[in-house]
Amino acid sequence: MRYLVFLVAILMSSLVAAQNWEDRQVFGTSDMPPLRILSSTDTSFFAPIIEDFIATSPNTSVEYLVAGTVGLDQLFRARPDQFDIVISSAMDLQLKLANDGFSSAVVNVDHPEWAQWHNRLFAFTSEPAAIVLNRQAFNDLLVPSSRQDLIQLMRDHPKRFQGRVGTYDVRQSGLGYLFATQDARATETYWRLTEVMGRVGAKLYCCSGQMIDDLRSGDLIMAYNVLGSYAQAEAEASDDLMVILPSEFPTTMMRTTLVSVAAPDPQRAKSFVRHLLKLQAVGDPRIFPLPPLAGSQDYQTQRTIGLDPALMTYLDKMKREAFIREWEDAIVQVD
């Protein structure tokens, strides 16, 4: 039996090492093992944060590993001892990890109560879901300002939008599922919009980056619920994209971080989290290129998804299956 447990541990370590990462980079040099950060955030957004941390922590290196939100959650649950820190945009999956005992407490942190959970999960950005348009494709169309405008546009111009609308595949994307369930809780308009996107043959995506690429190439002319921070960064770099926050309300998520309860280097991991939270409070875009947390008043008015147990409602197996069935009926339409 002891041999079997040992063999399973070796196999799991091999699987982690052989993981096909979306990106993997090592920062700094050290004679100690690197701090291992498992993240769903593109490396370009975190590189300045990591470099600033290393500058204040001699003899430190960081291995930054990028995976999709669902794969990240599964991988970490399987081997929490392989990672020091987890960062994800899927707030619900992160809260469940903390609730299930996978995170370690980080104390003596000056951070808003509404942006943390029991000192074990910390939010450090406020990022809305956006409607993103290919600017050239809308030269002769009314630019929508709301979900209802978008519905009307697709009804009035079905040929223009046919096969050129994108959104998350909520079966694959943890963030996409979070945005969809929160939209559905907030407004019935979400289901009408989903049905109309289905009628024009919406393309389904795992992640915001792929939708943005297809918008820039012209394969898409509109994408719904794209992560606003990624879209805005691309829009500022070129004139190809137009980013719109729905006027009724933008569904706003908070990116979160936790320290693994089995972290190989828990003290250094907690130091990194404290450093990260301090940088977001300062909000210098050269060092912290992500949108920092909203103020407490904005948090109340922007429909920011809260870090509370209700967030885990749609992770219940039966509720998830029912939601996905309804979503499939709306958007996966076969002639």
Beta strands, then each sheet from edge to edge (+ up, - down):
strand 1: 23-27
strand 2: 35-39
strand 3: 62-66
strand 4: 85-88
strand 5: 103-104
strand 6: 116-117
strand 7: 121-123
strand 8: 127-134
strand 9: 165-168
strand 10: 203-205
strand 11: 222-227
strand 12: 241-244
strand 13: 252-253
strand 14: 256-260
sheet 1: 1+ 3- 2- 4- 14+ 5-
sheet 2: 1+ 3- 2- 4- 14+ 7- 6+
sheet 3: 10+ 9+ 11+ 8- 12+
sheet 4: 10+ 9+ 11+ 8- 13+
end
